Amino acid sequence: MPDPRPSRAYWYCQLSGWGAYGAMVFALYSGSDMGLARLLGHTVLYTSAAIGMTHLLRRRWIHRRGWARLRVLELAWRIALSSLVLGLLLLGATSASSVLIFRFVTLEQLRGPGSVFLWLNFSIVFVCWELIYFVVHAVERARRAEVERWQLTAAAQSAELRFLKGQMHPHFLFNCLNSLRSLIAEDPKRAQAMVTQLAGILRYSLSAETSGTVPLERELEVVKDYLALEAVRLEERLKVKLDISPESLAAPVPSMLVQTLVENAIKHGVARLPEGGEVSVSAAVKEASLVLTVESPLAKGVAPLSAPEGSGVGLANARERLRLLFGERATLSLDPMEGDRATARVRIPLPA
């Protein structure tokens, strides 16, 4: 396993941790007759040695041999053994500097239980260093895994949203082209105007923001263009009523959601009734949520706002897009039918 480049945080922890240890030892022996200058030099020397040893341990063994992937028991004996070895090496370094450089003690004075105690003390310090190192990296790995999990979830949701929008566009285009085909021979000028409106709607659907939401005001512009296109086909059979509160215009909604509900309302209601009917669209802000309703007449024997045959677009599609974009708090429901009318009601929580 290649050794990753040490980060600035790693070196900060190394220097501050060993610096604090050295300062503690310096303060402990500052009252002795060793001399502050010599004691400071000795402290700097062996703390520098400790920094070099732990960095070498990290580079040569921990990363190259993949210690972080080992089980607890396999890692435990490696920590114990490496700490004893490093403790012995640091003991040798401090003893050599004490005897040969700073002359605090003689070689004969180093022989005895005091050296063993110092060796164990150094080894315990190295055990603490390794435990802190592995705990910090375990926490960091867990954090990265959580971030990656959320990234994968977001990517899956984005792919699902693209799939749902891909389902919607062919059906919308099919209906518009059918209306345009019938108009070309009858009224070429109106057909040209219809092509312009259709181009605007398609441009909007293709350039929708990557977040999948647009302000309600922008969505309603597309709905009006769509209703104008349907009015070419249905003429006086189609009546429209809009009741939009000003404070709701900036609320985010899934792109093409309102158009989809209006399209289904026309297809399963107005278009199937010889006398036609009225499609009502209203929007208001209530209890920190956008409440949007689409009401329309309902032809007998037709499930309200169900998916058109073969399109796969309808109530379930719209509900799924709402869930992916706004979570479980967003809802789309059908109110109980009153007489021969059906109402689709959408509730979207507004951002704080």
C-alpha positions as CSV (number, residue, x, y, z in Angstrom):
1,M,0.0,0.0,0.0
2,P,1.6,3.3,-1.0
3,D,2.3,5.8,1.7
4,P,0.0,8.8,1.4
5,R,1.6,12.2,1.6
6,P,1.5,13.4,5.2
7,S,-1.0,16.2,5.7
8,R,-0.4,19.5,7.4
9,A,-2.6,18.3,10.2
10,Y,-0.4,15.2,10.7
11,W,2.7,17.3,11.1
12,Y,0.9,19.7,13.4
13,C,-0.1,16.9,15.6
14,Q,3.4,15.3,15.5
15,L,5.1,18.5,16.5
16,S,2.6,19.7,19.0
17,G,2.2,16.3,20.7
18,W,5.9,15.5,21.0
19,G,6.6,19.1,21.9
20,A,4.1,19.0,24.7
21,Y,5.7,15.7,26.0
22,G,9.2,17.2,25.8
23,A,8.0,20.4,27.6
24,M,6.6,18.2,30.4
25,V,9.8,16.3,30.8
26,F,11.8,19.5,30.7
27,A,9.7,21.1,33.4
28,L,10.0,17.9,35.5
29,Y,13.8,18.0,35.5
30,S,14.3,21.8,35.4
31,G,14.9,21.9,39.1
32,S,17.9,19.5,38.9
33,D,21.6,20.5,38.6
34,M,21.7,19.5,34.9
35,G,21.7,23.1,33.7
36,L,18.8,24.5,31.7
37,A,20.7,25.0,28.4
38,R,22.0,21.4,28.4
39,L,18.7,20.0,29.5
40,L,16.9,21.9,26.7
41,G,19.3,20.6,24.2
42,H,18.9,17.1,25.5
43,T,15.1,17.4,25.4
44,V,15.1,18.7,21.8
45,L,17.4,15.9,20.7
46,Y,15.3,13.0,22.0
47,T,11.9,14.5,21.1
48,S,13.3,15.0,17.5
49,A,14.4,11.3,17.6
50,A,10.9,10.3,18.7
51,I,9.3,12.3,15.9
52,G,11.6,10.6,13.4
53,M,11.0,7.1,14.8
54,T,7.2,7.4,14.7
55,H,7.2,8.9,11.2
56,L,9.4,6.0,10.1
57,L,7.0,3.6,11.7
58,R,4.1,5.2,9.9
59,R,5.9,5.2,6.5
60,R,7.6,1.8,6.5
61,W,5.2,-0.4,8.4
62,I,1.7,1.1,9.2
63,H,1.0,2.1,5.6
64,R,3.2,-0.2,3.5
65,R,2.1,-3.3,5.4
66,G,-1.6,-2.2,5.7
67,W,-1.9,-2.3,9.5
68,A,-5.1,-0.3,9.4
69,R,-6.8,-3.2,7.6
70,L,-5.8,-5.7,10.3
71,R,-8.1,-7.2,12.9
72,V,-7.9,-5.9,16.5
73,L,-5.9,-8.8,17.9
74,E,-3.5,-8.8,14.9
75,L,-3.0,-5.1,15.3
76,A,-2.6,-5.3,19.1
77,W,0.5,-7.4,19.2
78,R,2.1,-5.3,16.4
79,I,1.5,-2.2,18.4
80,A,3.0,-3.8,21.6
81,L,6.0,-5.1,19.8
82,S,6.7,-2.0,17.8
83,S,6.3,0.1,20.9
84,L,8.8,-2.0,22.8
85,V,11.3,-1.7,19.9
86,L,10.9,2.0,19.6
87,G,11.1,2.4,23.3
88,L,14.4,0.5,23.3
89,L,15.7,2.7,20.4
90,L,14.7,5.9,22.1
91,L,16.4,4.7,25.3
92,G,19.6,4.1,23.4
93,A,19.4,7.5,21.9
94,T,18.8,9.3,25.2
95,S,21.4,7.3,27.0
96,A,24.0,8.0,24.3
97,S,23.3,11.7,24.4
98,S,23.3,11.7,28.2
99,V,26.7,10.0,28.4
100,L,28.6,11.2,25.3
101,I,27.2,14.7,24.6
102,F,25.7,16.3,27.7
103,R,27.5,14.1,30.3
104,F,24.6,14.0,32.7
105,V,25.5,10.4,33.8
106,T,28.2,7.8,33.3
107,L,27.8,4.5,31.6
108,E,27.9,2.7,34.9
109,Q,25.0,4.7,36.3
110,L,22.8,3.7,33.4
111,R,23.1,0.0,34.4
112,G,20.3,-1.0,36.7
113,P,16.5,-1.0,37.1
114,G,16.3,2.7,36.3
115,S,17.0,2.0,32.6
116,V,14.3,-0.7,32.5
117,F,11.8,1.7,34.0
118,L,12.8,4.3,31.4
119,W,12.4,1.8,28.6
120,L,8.9,0.8,29.7
121,N,8.0,4.5,30.1
122,F,9.1,5.2,26.5
123,S,7.3,2.1,25.3
124,I,4.0,3.2,27.0
125,V,4.4,6.7,25.3
126,F,4.7,5.0,21.9
127,V,1.7,2.8,22.6
128,C,-0.3,5.9,23.3
129,W,0.9,7.5,20.1
130,E,-0.1,4.5,18.0
131,L,-3.5,4.2,19.7
132,I,-4.2,7.8,19.1
133,Y,-3.0,7.5,15.5
134,F,-5.3,4.5,14.7
135,V,-8.3,5.9,16.5
136,V,-8.0,9.2,14.6
137,H,-7.7,7.4,11.2
138,A,-10.6,5.0,12.1
139,V,-12.8,8.0,12.7
140,E,-11.6,9.7,9.5
141,R,-12.3,6.5,7.5
142,A,-15.8,6.3,9.0
143,R,-16.4,9.9,8.1
144,R,-15.2,9.4,4.5
145,A,-17.3,6.2,4.2
146,E,-20.4,8.2,5.3
147,V,-19.7,11.0,2.8
148,E,-19.2,8.4,0.0
149,R,-22.5,6.7,1.0
150,W,-24.4,10.0,0.8
151,Q,-22.7,10.8,-2.5
152,L,-23.7,7.4,-3.9
153,T,-27.3,7.9,-2.7
154,A,-27.4,11.4,-4.3
155,A,-26.0,10.0,-7.5
156,A,-28.6,7.2,-7.5
157,Q,-31.4,9.7,-6.9
158,S,-30.1,12.0,-9.6
159,A,-30.1,9.1,-12.1
160,E,-33.6,8.1,-11.0
161,L,-34.8,11.7,-11.5
162,R,-33.3,11.7,-15.0
163,F,-35.1,8.5,-15.7
164,L,-38.4,9.8,-14.5
165,K,-38.1,13.0,-16.5
166,G,-37.1,10.9,-19.6
167,Q,-40.3,9.1,-19.2
168,M,-42.3,12.3,-19.1
169,H,-40.9,14.1,-22.2
170,P,-41.9,11.6,-24.9
171,H,-45.6,11.5,-23.8
172,F,-45.7,15.3,-23.6
173,L,-44.2,15.7,-27.1
174,F,-46.5,13.0,-28.5
175,N,-49.6,15.0,-27.4
176,C,-48.3,18.3,-28.8
177,L,-47.3,16.8,-32.1
178,N,-50.8,15.3,-32.5
179,S,-52.4,18.7,-32.0
180,L,-49.9,20.3,-34.4
181,R,-50.5,17.7,-37.1
182,S,-54.2,18.4,-37.1
183,L,-53.7,22.2,-37.3
184,I,-51.1,22.4,-40.1
185,A,-53.7,21.9,-42.9
186,E,-56.4,24.0,-41.3
187,D,-54.6,27.1,-40.1
188,P,-50.8,27.3,-41.1
189,K,-50.3,30.6,-39.2
190,R,-51.7,29.2,-36.0
191,A,-49.5,26.2,-36.6
192,Q,-46.5,28.4,-36.8
193,A,-47.4,30.0,-33.5
194,M,-47.9,26.6,-32.0
195,V,-44.4,25.5,-33.2
196,T,-43.0,28.6,-31.4
197,Q,-44.8,27.7,-28.2
198,L,-43.8,24.1,-28.4
199,A,-40.2,25.0,-29.0
200,G,-40.3,27.2,-25.9
201,I,-41.7,24.4,-23.8
202,L,-39.1,21.9,-25.1
203,R,-36.3,24.4,-24.5
204,Y,-37.5,24.8,-20.9
205,S,-37.7,21.1,-20.3
206,L,-34.2,20.5,-21.6
207,S,-32.6,23.4,-19.8
208,A,-34.2,22.7,-16.4
209,E,-31.8,23.2,-13.5
210,T,-29.7,20.3,-12.5
211,S,-31.3,20.5,-9.0
212,G,-34.6,19.4,-10.7
213,T,-36.6,22.4,-9.3
214,V,-37.7,25.7,-10.7
215,P,-39.7,28.6,-9.2
216,L,-43.4,28.1,-9.5
217,E,-43.7,31.3,-11.5
218,R,-41.4,29.9,-14.3
219,E,-43.3,26.6,-14.2
220,L,-46.6,28.4,-14.6
221,E,-45.3,30.2,-17.8
222,V,-44.8,26.7,-19.3
223,V,-48.2,25.6,-18.1
224,K,-49.8,28.6,-19.8
225,D,-48.0,27.8,-23.1
226,Y,-49.2,24.2,-22.8
227,L,-52.8,25.3,-22.2
228,A,-52.6,27.5,-25.2
229,L,-51.4,24.5,-27.3
230,E,-54.3,22.4,-26.0
231,A,-56.8,25.2,-26.6
232,V,-55.9,24.8,-30.3
233,R,-57.2,21.3,-30.2
234,L,-60.1,21.6,-27.7
235,E,-61.1,25.2,-28.6
236,E,-64.1,26.4,-26.4
237,R,-64.3,23.0,-24.7
238,L,-61.3,23.9,-22.5
239,K,-61.8,26.5,-19.8
240,V,-59.0,27.5,-17.5
241,K,-59.0,29.2,-14.1
242,L,-55.8,30.2,-12.3
243,D,-55.7,31.3,-8.6
244,I,-52.1,31.9,-7.7
245,S,-51.1,33.8,-4.6
246,P,-48.1,36.2,-5.1
247,E,-46.1,34.8,-2.2
248,S,-46.2,31.3,-3.8
249,L,-44.5,32.4,-7.1
250,A,-41.0,32.0,-5.8
251,A,-41.6,28.6,-4.2
252,P,-39.5,25.7,-5.7
253,V,-41.4,22.9,-7.5
254,P,-40.2,20.0,-9.6
255,S,-39.8,21.1,-13.2
256,M,-42.8,20.0,-15.4
257,L,-44.7,18.8,-12.3
258,V,-47.6,21.2,-12.7
259,Q,-47.7,20.7,-16.5
260,T,-47.9,16.9,-16.0
261,L,-50.9,17.2,-13.6
262,V,-52.6,19.7,-15.9
263,E,-51.9,17.4,-18.9
264,N,-53.4,14.4,-17.1
265,A,-56.4,16.4,-16.0
266,I,-57.2,17.4,-19.5
267,K,-56.5,13.9,-21.0
268,H,-58.8,12.1,-18.5
269,G,-61.3,14.8,-18.0
270,V,-61.9,17.7,-20.5
271,A,-60.8,15.8,-23.6
272,R,-63.2,12.9,-22.9
273,L,-66.2,15.0,-22.2
274,P,-68.2,16.2,-25.2
275,E,-69.0,19.5,-23.4
276,G,-65.5,19.9,-22.1
277,G,-64.9,21.5,-18.8
278,E,-62.8,23.8,-16.6
279,V,-59.3,23.0,-15.3
280,S,-58.5,25.0,-12.1
281,V,-55.0,25.5,-10.9
282,S,-54.4,27.2,-7.5
283,A,-51.3,27.8,-5.3
284,A,-50.9,29.2,-1.8
285,V,-48.5,29.2,1.0
286,K,-49.9,27.5,4.2
287,E,-48.0,26.5,7.3
288,A,-44.5,26.9,5.8
289,S,-45.6,24.7,2.8
290,L,-46.6,25.3,-0.8
291,V,-50.1,23.9,-1.4
292,L,-50.8,23.4,-5.0
293,T,-54.1,22.0,-6.4
294,V,-55.2,21.0,-9.9
295,E,-59.0,20.4,-10.2
296,S,-60.8,19.1,-13.3
297,P,-63.9,17.3,-14.4
298,L,-63.7,13.6,-14.5
299,A,-65.1,11.4,-17.2
300,K,-67.1,8.4,-16.0
301,G,-65.1,5.2,-15.5
302,V,-61.7,6.9,-15.5
303,A,-59.3,6.7,-12.6
304,P,-58.3,10.3,-11.7
305,L,-54.9,11.4,-12.8
306,S,-53.8,7.8,-13.6
307,A,-51.0,7.1,-16.0
308,P,-51.9,7.3,-19.7
309,E,-51.8,4.0,-21.4
310,G,-48.2,3.0,-22.2
311,S,-46.6,6.2,-21.0
312,G,-45.7,5.3,-17.4
313,V,-46.2,8.9,-16.4
314,G,-48.8,9.8,-13.8
315,L,-49.5,10.0,-10.1
316,A,-46.8,7.4,-9.0
317,N,-44.2,9.2,-11.2
318,A,-45.0,12.6,-9.7
319,R,-45.0,11.2,-6.1
320,E,-41.6,9.6,-6.7
321,R,-40.0,12.8,-8.0
322,L,-41.4,14.8,-5.0
323,R,-39.9,12.2,-2.6
324,L,-36.5,12.3,-4.3
325,L,-36.4,16.1,-4.3
326,F,-38.1,17.0,-1.0
327,G,-38.2,13.9,1.2
328,E,-41.1,12.3,2.9
329,R,-42.7,15.6,3.9
330,A,-43.7,16.3,0.3
331,T,-47.0,14.7,-0.6
332,L,-49.3,14.3,-3.6
333,S,-52.8,13.1,-2.9
334,L,-56.2,12.9,-4.4
335,D,-59.0,14.6,-2.5
336,P,-62.3,12.7,-2.2
337,M,-64.2,13.4,-5.4
338,E,-67.2,15.7,-5.1
339,G,-69.7,14.9,-7.8
340,D,-67.9,14.5,-11.1
341,R,-64.7,16.5,-10.3
342,A,-61.3,15.3,-9.1
343,T,-58.6,17.3,-7.3
344,A,-54.9,16.6,-7.1
345,R,-53.3,18.3,-4.1
346,V,-49.5,18.8,-3.8
347,R,-47.8,19.9,-0.6
348,I,-44.2,20.9,-0.7
349,P,-42.2,22.1,2.4
350,L,-40.6,25.4,1.8
351,P,-36.9,26.0,2.6
352,A,-36.3,27.8,5.9
